[in-house]
């Protein structure tokens, strides 16, 4: 009896040691894979300029312009432009209000784009970068000339590219709150500066904040999208983040974008996923951002979402949506997805390769 007891104890001990060795091996493997991303040339194709400049730089830009801020205390200001916890979609978007105000001058946009592009390369080895912003929302209700704003933004980007081996381009954004004419102006400016580094157009904006955004339908900007496509600009649309699959269907059927910002609602609709796959419409997924907006409940929900996309061969990329505002980085997103077993190293490499491939920089022009 004692012999069998010792044998069981010995067997249990051996299993424990085997499991411990396996855990150590897996930990070392994850550390190795995480370190691998340090040297990998990354592509970021969904990040907002308003969320890509550090609070310190925003503070300096604001004071250089003599802007009156909500507080004179820097640390309180930092909290106003930083997302520390999940707050929901509308509260998330409200952070843009202050950053857009601070970036509402030609000089501010020059510094913002130069800083964002430079930081992307220095901090994350991002060599393909698309920054998006809305010039009308930075015009102080028409006080600022749009051409000045756009040209200075381009020049800031160009200066950064002179310093670092990064290929960058700008996407001009339409808005759900805008009139058709305002959205047409965005496209006209994108076309005008296509040869200078404007590479595409986007649609974004709050869904419920104004009456115009509540009644907006993607087909309302069909003429704008057709004009952009006619001039070989890339087209991407924010949809399927907190909007329903009904809107995603309307976007896919009417606007036929090259890419979709977020788009994770598609995982509830198999037919829609098959359409995205067949038309090769690429999703610009932003994992941590979707936790902040509560589009994703938690890591388990995130894991299930990506699993569903992979099972249906829906093409997707990994992005931040805006690193500074969320205190994250693109490299950190890759590491987080790997360490939480959301995606494998191979799947992450595939996503990064796809981001380089589908970048609108292939359509637009840069120095």
PAFI-84111 format. One line per 10 residues: their letters; for each residue y, z, x of N, C-alpha, C. Coordinates in steps of 0.02 Angstrom, whole numbers, m for minus. Example, Ala and Ser with C-alpha at 12.3 -4.5 7.8 and 13.67 -1.06 7.14 Angstrom:
// PAFI-84111
AS) m284 390 660 m225 390 615 m165 390 660 | m112 354 642 m53 357 684 2 394 645
***
This chain:
// PAFI-84111
XXXXXXXXXX) m60 0 42 0 0 0 63 0 43 | 60 43 96 117 47 141 128 m19 177 | 72 m53 193 76 m118 228 113 m169 185 | 94 m172 121 126 m220 76 200 m204 65 | 216 m139 64 286 m119 56 327 m141 116 | 299 m130 176 334 m152 237 342 m227 238 | 290 m262 213 292 m335 213 347 m360 166 | 354 m327 108 406 m346 60 476 m334 90 | 483 m275 122 547 m259 153 564 m309 207 | 514 m327 247 524 m375 301 544 m443 273
XXXXXXXXXX) 510 m463 219 525 m527 187 596 m528 158 | 614 m473 126 681 m467 96 734 m469 150 | 720 m434 206 767 m434 263 775 m504 292 | 720 m540 297 722 m608 324 763 m654 278 | 753 m646 212 792 m686 165 866 m671 169 | 881 m605 178 951 m585 184 983 m616 246 | 946 m613 302 971 m641 364 980 m717 358 | 933 m749 323 937 m821 313 999 m839 271 | 1011 m800 218 1069 m812 175 1133 m800 214 | 1134 m746 255 1193 m730 294 1208 m786 344
XXXXXXXXXX) 1154 m812 375 1163 m866 423 1189 m929 388 | 1163 m941 327 1186 m999 289 1260 m992 270 | 1279 m930 250 1348 m917 231 1394 m929 291 | 1373 m905 350 1413 m914 411 1419 m989 426 | 1363 m1025 420 1363 m1097 433 1411 m1133 386 | 1408 m1115 321 1451 m1148 272 1524 m1131 285 | 1537 m1068 304 1606 m1048 320 1633 m1086 379 | 1591 m1092 432 1612 m1129 491 1624 m1202 474 | 1580 m1230 430 1587 m1300 411 1652 m1311 373 | 1669 m1264 326 1731 m1270 289 1791 m1265 336
XXXXXXXXXX) 1786 m1220 386 1841 m1212 434 1849 m1276 475 | 1793 m1306 494 1795 m1368 532 1826 m1424 491 | 1803 m1429 428 1829 m1480 383 1904 m1470 370 | 1924 m1406 362 1995 m1391 350 2037 m1412 410 | 2012 m1396 470 2048 m1414 531 2052 m1490 539 | 2003 m1524 511 2003 m1597 516 2065 m1627 484 | 2088 m1597 428 2146 m1624 392 2211 m1615 431 | 2211 m1573 482 2271 m1563 522 2290 m1627 558 | 2241 m1664 582 2254 m1725 620 2252 m1788 578 | 2234 m1781 514 2228 m1839 470 2297 m1864 448
XXXXXXXXXX) 2308 m1929 451 2370 m1958 426 2367 m1961 350 | 2409 m1922 317 2406 m1915 245 2456 m1961 210 | 2441 m1974 146 2486 m2013 103 2505 m1970 43 | 2569 m1965 29 2595 m1929 m29 2632 m1979 m73 | 2605 m1993 m133 2636 m2044 m175 2663 m2017 m241 | 2661 m1950 m248 2692 m1920 m307 2727 m1855 m287 | 2790 m1861 m269 2830 m1801 m254 2902 m1814 m274 | 2933 m1764 m304 3001 m1770 m329 3050 m1745 m276 | 3104 m1782 m267 3154 m1763 m217 3183 m1694 m233 | 3192 m1679 m297 3220 m1615 m316 3177 m1555 m295
XXXXXXXXXX) 3113 m1567 m285 3066 m1514 m266 3042 m1520 m194 | 3072 m1566 m156 3048 m1579 m88 3097 m1556 m35 | 3147 m1518 m55 3197 m1491 m8 3194 m1415 m12 | 3193 m1382 45 3185 m1310 47 3244 m1274 16 | 3233 m1213 m10 3289 m1174 m37 3345 m1164 14 | 3327 m1155 77 3377 m1146 129 3423 m1207 133 | 3394 m1267 134 3434 m1328 138 3474 m1338 74 | 3445 m1324 16 3482 m1330 m47 3542 m1283 m47 | 3532 m1223 m21 3586 m1173 m16 3643 m1200 27 | 3625 m1229 85 3675 m1256 131 3712 m1315 100
XXXXXXXXXX) 3674 m1360 67 3705 m1419 36 3754 m1397 m18 | 3734 m1348 m58 3777 m1324 m112 3842 m1295 m85 | 3837 m1256 m32 3897 m1225 m3 3940 m1275 33 | 3909 m1326 63 3949 m1379 95 3992 m1416 45 | 3968 m1419 m18 4005 m1454 m70 4052 m1407 m109 | 4047 m1343 m95 4088 m1295 m131 4065 m1285 m203 | 4000 m1294 m216 3975 m1286 m284 3970 m1212 m303 | 3985 m1197 m365 3975 m1129 m390 3903 m1122 m413 | 3867 m1077 m381 3797 m1066 m397 3790 m1007 m445 | 3732 m1002 m479 3722 m947 m527 3725 m878 m495
XXXXXXXXXX) 3715 m874 m429 3716 m811 m393 3743 m821 m322 | 3772 m768 m295 3795 m770 m226 3744 m740 m178 | 3689 m715 m206 3636 m686 m166 3583 m739 m151 | 3572 m754 m87 3525 m807 m69 3455 m795 m96 | 3432 m733 m92 3363 m718 m112 3354 m726 m188 | 3406 m711 m225 3403 m724 m297 3403 m799 m311 | 3443 m835 m271 3445 m908 m276 3377 m939 m262 | 3344 m913 m211 3278 m939 m192 3229 m933 m251 | 3233 m878 m287 3189 m869 m345 3205 m920 m400 | 3268 m941 m404 3288 m988 m456 3261 m1058 m444
XXXXXXXXXX) 3246 m1075 m381 3224 m1143 m364 3152 m1143 m338 | 3115 m1091 m353 3047 m1085 m328 3000 m1065 m385 | 2942 m1097 m388 2892 m1081 m438 2839 m1036 m405 | 2839 m972 m422 2792 m925 m392 2730 m915 m436 | 2735 m931 m500 2679 m920 m545 2680 m972 m601 | 2626 m975 m638 2621 m1023 m693 2669 m1003 m749 | 2712 m1050 m768 2762 m1035 m820 2760 m1084 m878 | 2723 m1137 m871 2722 m1187 m924 2765 m1247 m908 | 2752 m1301 m943 2783 m1366 m928 2859 m1367 m934 | 2886 m1344 m990 2958 m1348 m1002 2996 m1304 m952
XXXXXXXXXX) 2972 m1244 m938 3004 m1200 m889 3000 m1230 m820 | 2945 m1263 m805 2936 m1297 m741 2991 m1350 m732 | 3002 m1390 m785 3052 m1444 m781 3123 m1417 m776 | 3135 m1358 m802 3202 m1329 m801 3225 m1315 m729 | 3178 m1307 m683 3196 m1297 m613 3233 m1357 m585 | 3221 m1416 m615 3255 m1476 m592 3330 m1473 m605 | 3350 m1438 m658 3421 m1439 m677 3466 m1418 m619 | 3448 m1364 m585 3489 m1339 m530 3483 m1383 m468 | 3423 m1405 m451 3415 m1446 m391 3450 m1513 m400 | 3449 m1541 m460 3484 m1604 m473 3560 m1595 m467
XXXXXXXXXX) 3585 m1538 m490 3656 m1524 m484 3677 m1520 m411 | 3636 m1486 m370 3652 m1479 m299 3649 m1546 m263 | 3604 m1589 m284 3596 m1654 m251 3640 m1708 m282 | 3692 m1688 m318 3734 m1737 m354 3795 m1760 m316 | 3784 m1783 m255 3837 m1816 m216 3804 m1861 m166 | 3839 m1913 m143 3809 m1957 m92 3786 m1919 m30 | 3829 m1875 m6 3813 m1837 55 3752 m1792 45 | 3749 m1762 m14 3692 m1718 m29 3627 m1757 m31 | 3628 m1816 m60 3568 m1858 m64 3547 m1883 5 | 3595 m1897 48 3580 m1917 116 3540 m1862 151
XXXXXXXXXX) 3567 m1801 148 3534 m1744 180 3466 m1729 148 | 3463 m1736 82 3400 m1720 46 3344 m1768 66 | 3358 m1833 66 3305 m1881 84 3287 m1877 158 | 3338 m1869 200 3323 m1863 272 3278 m1802 285 | 3296 m1746 253 3258 m1684 262 3187 m1690 234 | 3182 m1718 174 3116 m1723 141 3068 m1767 180 | 3092 m1825 203 3049 m1871 241 3030 m1841 308 | 3079 m1812 342 3066 m1782 408 3016 m1725 402 | 3026 m1681 353 2982 m1623 344 2911 m1644 326 | 2906 m1697 286 2839 m1721 266 2798 m1740 327
XXXXXXXXXX) 2830 m1773 375 2794 m1793 435 2780 m1733 480 | 2833 m1694 493 2825 m1638 541 2775 m1586 517 | 2777 m1569 453 2735 m1515 428 2664 m1537 408 | 2657 m1601 388 2592 m1621 359 2564 m1686 387 | 2598 m1716 436 2576 m1780 463 2570 m1832 408 | 2617 m1831 361 2619 m1882 309 2652 m1945 337 | 2615 m1999 338 2641 m2062 366 2655 m2114 312 | 2634 m2101 251 2651 m2142 193 2681 m2095 141 | 2744 m2106 124 2779 m2060 79 2821 m2097 28 | 2811 m2079 m35 2853 m2104 m89 2891 m2045 m120
XXXXXXXXXX) 2957 m2050 m120 2999 m1999 m151 3028 m2027 m215 | 3030 m1988 m268 3058 m2013 m330 3116 m1968 m353 | 3167 m2000 m381 3223 m1962 m408 3260 m2003 m460 | 3301 m1969 m499 3339 m2002 m552 3413 m2000 m533 | 3443 m2057 m516 3513 m2058 m495 3562 m2041 m551 | 3546 m2059 m612 3592 m2044 m668 3598 m1969 m679 | 3543 m1933 m671 3545 m1860 m679 3580 m1826 m621 | 3598 m1864 m570 3636 m1837 m513 3707 m1866 m510 | 3728 m1897 m564 3794 m1929 m566 3848 m1885 m596 | 3831 m1824 m614 3878 m1777 m646 3911 m1810 m707
XXXXXXXXXX) 3867 m1831 m752 3889 m1862 m816 3932 m1923 m806 | 3915 m1963 m755 3951 m2026 m743 4008 m2020 m694 | 4022 m1961 m669 4077 m1951 m621 4062 m1984 m554 | 3999 m1983 m534 3979 m2012 m470 3954 m2084 m481 | 3971 m2127 m434 3950 m2197 m437 3877 m2202 m416 | 3837 m2235 m457 3765 m2239 m444 3749 m2276 m380 | 3786 m2328 m365 3773 m2366 m304 3783 m2323 m242 | 3835 m2282 m242 3846 m2237 m186 3788 m2187 m179 | 3766 m2159 m234 3712 m2111 m233 3648 m2142 m205 | 3631 m2201 m229 3569 m2234 m208 3572 m2256 m135
XXXXXXXXXX) 3628 m2285 m115 3634 m2309 m46 3630 m2251 4 | 3663 m2195 m12 3661 m2138 34 3590 m2109 37 | 3555 m2109 m20 3485 m2086 m20 3443 m2131 25 | 3454 m2196 20 3417 m2243 62 3433 m2231 136 | 3496 m2220 151 3516 m2211 221 3486 m2147 251 | 3481 m2095 210 3449 m2033 234 3376 m2045 250 | 3343 m2083 206 3273 m2100 217 3265 m2142 280 | 3310 m2191 289 3306 m2235 347 3316 m2196 412 | 3362 m2148 411 3374 m2108 471 3311 m2068 490 | 3277 m2041 441 3216 m2004 455 3163 m2049 484
XXXXXXXXXX) 3159 m2111 459 3109 m2158 484 3125 m2183 554 | 3188 m2178 574 3206 m2194 642 3180 m2140 690 | 3175 m2079 666 3154 m2023 708 3079 m2013 709 | 3045 m2030 654 2974 m2015 648 2935 m2076 624 | 2871 m2082 645 2829 m2139 624 2802 m2132 554 | 2848 m2129 505 2828 m2122 435 2856 m2181 396 | 2815 m2209 353 2835 m2265 311 2852 m2236 242 | 2916 m2240 223 2938 m2208 161 2973 m2257 115 | 2972 m2241 51 3007 m2281 1 3030 m2237 m56 | 3076 m2262 m96 3104 m2224 m152 3085 m2255 m219
XXXXXXXXXX) 3070 m2213 m267 3056 m2234 m336 3112 m2207 m380 | 3144 m2251 m419 3196 m2229 m465 3165 m2214 m533 | 3189 m2161 m564 3156 m2135 m624 3196 m2147 m687 | 3161 m2174 m737 3188 m2176 m805 3173 m2109 m838 | 3200 m2098 m899 3192 m2033 m930 3183 m2039 m1005 | 3140 m1997 m1033 3128 m1997 m1105 3190 m1980 m1146 | 3238 m1945 m1115 3299 m1926 m1151 3351 m1980 m1152 | 3343 m2031 m1111 3394 m2083 m1103 3394 m2133 m1160 | 3451 m2166 m1167 3455 m2224 m1211 3421 m2283 m1176 | 3407 m2335 m1213 3376 m2394 m1183 3421 m2422 m1129
XXXXXXXXXX) 3487 m2422 m1142 3534 m2450 m1093 3532 m2410 m1028 | 3528 m2345 m1032 3525 m2304 m971 3462 m2318 m931 | 3406 m2326 m966 3344 m2343 m931 3347 m2413 m902 | 3381 m2459 m936 3390 m2526 m909 3430 m2524 m844 | 3480 m2481 m842 3522 m2474 m782 3480 m2451 m723 | 3435 m2404 m735 3390 m2380 m682 3351 m2438 m652 | 3323 m2480 m695 3283 m2537 m672 3327 m2587 m635 | 3387 m2599 m660 3434 m2646 m628 3450 m2622 m557 | 3461 m2558 m549 3476 m2531 m482 3415 m2536 m437 | 3357 m2525 m465 3295 m2530 m424 3287 m2601 m398
XXXXXXXXXX) 3301 m2649 m442 3296 m2720 m422 3348 m2736 m369 | 3408 m2712 m379 3464 m2726 m334 3449 m2702 m263 | 3416 m2644 m257 3405 m2615 m191 3332 m2620 m168 | 3295 m2665 m198 3225 m2675 m179 3218 m2692 m105 | 3262 m2732 m79 3257 m2753 m9 3277 m2697 39 | 3305 m2643 12 3327 m2587 54 3279 m2528 53 | 3226 m2532 14 3178 m2477 14 3164 m2445 m53 | 3192 m2473 m107 3172 m2451 m174 3108 m2489 m191 | 3055 m2452 m205 2989 m2484 m209 2959 m2484 m279 | 2989 m2446 m326 2960 m2443 m392 3003 m2405 m441
XXXXXXXXXX) 2979 m2402 m504 3012 m2363 m556 2960 m2318 m589 | 2986 m2265 m619 2943 m2214 m650 2975 m2195 m717 | 2936 m2164 m760 2961 m2134 m821 2940 m2061 m821 | 2989 m2017 m834 2974 m1945 m837 3021 m1913 m888 | 3029 m1848 m883 3075 m1812 m926 3041 m1766 m975 | 3078 m1715 m999 3051 m1667 m1048 3028 m1701 m1112 | 2980 m1671 m1145 2953 m1700 m1206 2986 m1672 m1268 | 3005 m1609 m1266 3029 m1576 m1327 3101 m1550 m1322 | 3135 m1561 m1266 3199 m1528 m1255 3255 m1557 m1299 | 3255 m1622 m1310 3308 m1653 m1349 3278 m1693 m1407
XXXXXXXXXX) 3320 m1711 m1455 3296 m1751 m1511 3272 m1819 m1488 | 3308 m1849 m1440 3288 m1916 m1415 3221 m1913 m1380 | 3208 m1860 m1343 3143 m1855 m1308 3086 m1842 m1357 | 3101 m1808 m1412 3050 m1794 m1462 3025 m1857 m1497 | 3071 m1905 m1507 3052 m1966 m1544 3036 m2024 m1497 | 3042 m2012 m1431 3030 m2066 m1383 2958 m2090 m1386 | 2950 m2156 m1379 2884 m2187 m1373 2885 m2233 m1312 | 2831 m2233 m1272 2828 m2275 m1212 2847 m2348 m1224 | 2829 m2375 m1282 2844 m2445 m1296 2919 m2458 m1300 | 2959 m2405 m1306 3032 m2412 m1308 3060 m2442 m1244
XXXXXXXXXX) 3024 m2433 m1188 3048 m2459 m1124 3008 m2518 m1100 | 2972 m2551 m1145 2931 m2608 m1126 2971 m2662 m1091 | 3031 m2676 m1116 3073 m2728 m1085 3093 m2709 m1014 | 3104 m2644 m1003 3122 m2619 m936 3063 m2629 m888 | 3004 m2612 m911 2945 m2618 m869 2930 m2691 m852 | 2938 m2734 m901 2927 m2805 m889 2975 m2832 m837 | 3037 m2810 m840 3088 m2833 m792 3071 m2807 m722 | 3050 m2745 m717 3031 m2717 m653 2971 m2754 m623 | 2922 m2767 m665 2863 m2803 m641 2879 m2875 m621 | 2925 m2906 m657 2947 m2974 m642 2974 m2978 m571
XXXXXXXXXX) 3006 m2924 m548 3035 m2923 m480 2989 m2886 m431 | 2926 m2880 m449 2874 m2853 m405 2886 m2781 m382 | 2915 m2742 m427 2921 m2670 m414 2859 m2635 m441 | 2839 m2582 m409 2783 m2543 m434 2803 m2505 m498 | 2755 m2493 m541 2769 m2457 m604 2721 m2399 m610 | 2749 m2339 m618 2709 m2280 m632 2741 m2242 m690 | 2701 m2204 m726 2725 m2169 m786 2696 m2099 m788 | 2739 m2050 m799 2716 m1982 m812 2686 m1978 m882 | 2623 m1966 m887 2591 m1956 m952 2523 m1922 m942 | 2499 m1891 m996 2434 m1859 m991 2433 m1796 m950
XXXXXXXXXX) 2492 m1767 m939 2495 m1701 m906 2493 m1648 m960 | 2545 m1647 m1001 2545 m1604 m1060 2550 m1645 m1124 | 2557 m1711 m1116 2556 m1755 m1174 2484 m1771 m1192 | 2475 m1797 m1252 2407 m1811 m1278 2379 m1876 m1251 | 2315 m1887 m1264 2284 m1950 m1245 2312 m2007 m1288 | 2341 m1991 m1346 2372 m2043 m1388 2428 m2077 m1350 | 2469 m2037 m1316 2523 m2067 m1277 2495 m2106 m1217 | 2443 m2079 m1186 2412 m2115 m1130 2387 m2183 m1153 | 2356 m2186 m1211 2333 m2250 m1238 2392 m2298 m1247 | 2448 m2273 m1273 2506 m2315 m1283 2534 m2340 m1217
XXXXXXXXXX) 2534 m2297 m1167 2558 m2317 m1100 2513 m2371 m1071 | 2448 m2360 m1075 2400 m2408 m1047 2402 m2475 m1083 | 2405 m2473 m1149 2403 m2535 m1189 2468 m2574 m1188 | 2525 m2539 m1186 2589 m2573 m1190 2623 m2582 m1122 | 2625 m2530 m1081 2661 m2534 m1018 2617 m2559 m961 | 2552 m2546 m965 2505 m2568 m913 2529 m2551 m843 | 2539 m2488 m828 2566 m2468 m762 2515 m2477 m707 | 2540 m2480 m646 2496 m2482 m588 2462 m2414 m578 | 2502 m2362 m592 2478 m2294 m582 2504 m2249 m638 | 2473 m2191 m645 2494 m2142 m694 2505 m2075 m659
XXXXXXXXXX) 2563 m2045 m671 2578 m1980 m644 2540 m1926 m682 | 2496 m1891 m648 2453 m1839 m677 2396 m1871 m716 | 2403 m1881 m782 2353 m1917 m820 2288 m1880 m833 | 2286 m1815 m820 2222 m1780 m822 2196 m1770 m893 | 2237 m1782 m943 2214 m1776 m1013 2158 m1826 m1028 | 2152 m1877 m987 2103 m1930 m1000 2031 m1904 m999 | 2020 m1846 m967 1951 m1821 m960 1920 m1803 m1027 | 1961 m1799 m1079 1934 m1784 m1146 1917 m1847 m1185 | 1929 m1905 m1155 1919 m1969 m1190 1881 m2017 m1146 | 1816 m2023 m1158 1773 m2065 m1115 1795 m2138 m1116
XXXXXXXXXX) 1814 m2163 m1174 1835 m2232 m1180 1898 m2245 m1138 | 1944 m2198 m1139 2005 m2204 m1100 1990 m2205 m1026 | 1944 m2161 m1005 1925 m2160 m934 1894 m2226 m913 | 1855 m2256 m956 1824 m2321 m941 1877 m2375 m933 | 1930 m2371 m974 1985 m2419 m969 2022 m2410 m903 | 2036 m2348 m885 2070 m2334 m821 2029 m2360 m763 | 1963 m2351 m768 1918 m2376 m716 1920 m2452 m712 | 1913 m2485 m769 1908 m2558 m769 1974 m2591 m749 | 2030 m2561 m768 2095 m2589 m751 2121 m2565 m684 | 2084 m2519 m653 2102 m2490 m588 2171 m2459 m590
XXXXXXXXXX) 2185 m2422 m643 2247 m2384 m649 2235 m2317 m615 | 2273 m2304 m562 2261 m2246 m520 2299 m2185 m544 | 2265 m2128 m548 2298 m2066 m566 2327 m2032 m505 | 2389 m2009 m511 2422 m1971 m458 2414 m1897 m476 | 2357 m1867 m459 2345 m1798 m479 2381 m1749 m434 | 2403 m1693 m462 2440 m1642 m427 2410 m1573 m444 | 2358 m1552 m409 2318 m1494 m430 2357 m1429 m441 | 2393 m1405 m390 2428 m1341 m398 2483 m1346 m450 | 2518 m1402 m451 2570 m1413 m502 2541 m1407 m572 | 2481 m1434 m583 2451 m1431 m649 2430 m1360 m668
XXXXXXXXXX) 2419 m1318 m619 2408 m1247 m633 2474 m1214 m654 | 2528 m1232 m619 2594 m1204 m635 2618 m1223 m705 | 2604 m1285 m724 2626 m1308 m791 2576 m1288 m846 | 2520 m1258 m825 2467 m1237 m870 2430 m1297 m902 | 2437 m1355 m870 2397 m1412 m891 2324 m1399 m873 | 2314 m1360 m820 2248 m1335 m801 2248 m1259 m806 | 2195 m1230 m833 2193 m1158 m844 2181 m1119 m780 | 2136 m1144 m739 2116 m1108 m678 2077 m1155 m632 | 2052 m1128 m577 2015 m1169 m529 1951 m1198 m560 | 1918 m1159 m601 1857 m1184 m633 1872 m1244 m677
XXXXXXXXXX) 1927 m1240 m714 1949 m1296 m756 1965 m1357 m712 | 1998 m1344 m655 2015 m1397 m608 1951 m1430 m581 | 1903 m1389 m563 1840 m1415 m536 1805 m1461 m587 | 1805 m1440 m650 1774 m1479 m703 1811 m1544 m715 | 1878 m1541 m710 1919 m1601 m720 1903 m1654 m668 | 1904 m1634 m604 1889 m1682 m551 1817 m1707 m555 | 1772 m1663 m574 1702 m1684 m582 1695 m1739 m634 | 1732 m1731 m689 1730 m1781 m742 1760 m1848 m719 | 1815 m1845 m682 1845 m1906 m656 1797 m1942 m610 | 1763 m1905 m567 1715 m1934 m520 1656 m1965 m556
XXXXXXXXXX) 1632 m1930 m607 1574 m1955 m645 1589 m2021 m679 | 1652 m2032 m697 1672 m2093 m732 1708 m2144 m687 | 1707 m2130 m622 1737 m2175 m572 1811 m2190 m587 | 1847 m2141 m611 1919 m2149 m622 1954 m2140 m555 | 1992 m2189 m531 2024 m2183 m466 2081 m2132 m467 | 2083 m2089 m416 2136 m2038 m414 2157 m2023 m343 | 2217 m1997 m336 2244 m1976 m271 2264 m1902 m277 | 2276 m1871 m220 2297 m1800 m217 2370 m1797 m195 | 2410 m1759 m232 2482 m1754 m217 2507 m1683 m231 | 2570 m1670 m212 2598 m1603 m223 2643 m1599 m284
XXXXXXXXXX) 2676 m1653 m303 2727 m1654 m356 2794 m1629 m329 | 2792 m1592 m275 2852 m1563 m245 2832 m1501 m206 | 2827 m1506 m139 2799 m1451 m100 2843 m1389 m93 | 2908 m1399 m81 2951 m1343 m65 2960 m1296 m124 | 2970 m1324 m183 2982 m1283 m242 2921 m1240 m259 | 2861 m1264 m242 2800 m1228 m258 2771 m1189 m199 | 2805 m1193 m142 2781 m1160 m81 2710 m1182 m63 | 2699 m1248 m67 2634 m1276 m49 2645 m1333 0 | 2591 m1365 20 2595 m1424 62 2538 m1471 43 | 2545 m1534 60 2491 m1582 44 2428 m1564 83
XXXXXXXXXX) 2436 m1546 145 2378 m1525 185 2345 m1463 154 | 2386 m1418 130 2361 m1358 97 2323 m1373 33 | 2346 m1425 m3 2310 m1445 m64 2240 m1470 m47 | 2235 m1510 6 2170 m1535 28 2124 m1477 47 | 2151 m1429 84 2111 m1372 106 2090 m1329 47 | 2136 m1319 m1 2120 m1279 m60 2064 m1311 m100 | 2068 m1376 m110 2016 m1411 m148 1948 m1408 m113 | 1950 m1410 m47 1888 m1406 m8 1859 m1335 m10 | 1900 m1285 2 1877 m1216 7 1852 m1189 m60 | 1879 m1215 m115 1857 m1192 m181 1802 m1237 m209
XXXXXXXXXX) 1775 m1282 m166 1721 m1326 m187 1739 m1369 m247 | 1802 m1388 m250 1824 m1433 m304 1806 m1504 m285 | 1820 m1523 m223 1803 m1589 m197 1773 m1582 m128 | 1731 m1630 m109 1701 m1630 m43 1748 m1664 7 | 1732 m1656 70 1772 m1688 122 1772 m1764 112 | 1715 m1792 96 1710 m1864 85 1754 m1886 27 | 1752 m1848 m27 1792 m1865 m87 1867 m1860 m72 | 1886 m1811 m32 1956 m1803 m13 1980 m1860 32 | 1937 m1880 78 1954 m1936 122 1961 m2000 82 | 1919 m2009 32 1923 m2068 m12 1989 m2068 m50
XXXXXXXXXX) 2009 m2009 m75 2072 m2004 m112 2132 m2019 m68 | 2130 m1995 m6 2185 m2009 40 2189 m2082 59 | 2131 m2111 72 2128 m2183 88 2155 m2225 30 | 2139 m2205 m31 2163 m2241 m90 2239 m2235 m96 | 2266 m2175 m82 2338 m2165 m86 2375 m2211 m38 | 2350 m2218 22 2380 m2266 70 2377 m2337 41 | 2320 m2353 12 2307 m2422 m12 2351 m2441 m71 | 2359 m2395 m120 2395 m2412 m182 2469 m2396 m179 | 2493 m2374 m122 2564 m2358 m116 2606 m2419 m133 | 2662 m2408 m167 2708 m2462 m185 2744 m2489 m123
XXXXXXX) 2735 m2456 m67 2765 m2482 m5 2737 m2551 12 | 2678 m2566 m16 2649 m2633 m6 2689 m2685 m44 | 2724 m2662 m98 2763 m2708 m139 2836 m2710 m118 | 2862 m2650 m102 2933 m2645 m86 2947 m2663 m13 | 3004 m2641 10 3025 m2657 78 3054 m2595 111 | 3040 m2586 174 3069 m2531 212 3078 m2554 284 | 3114 m2514 324 3127 m2536 392 3064 m2528 435
***
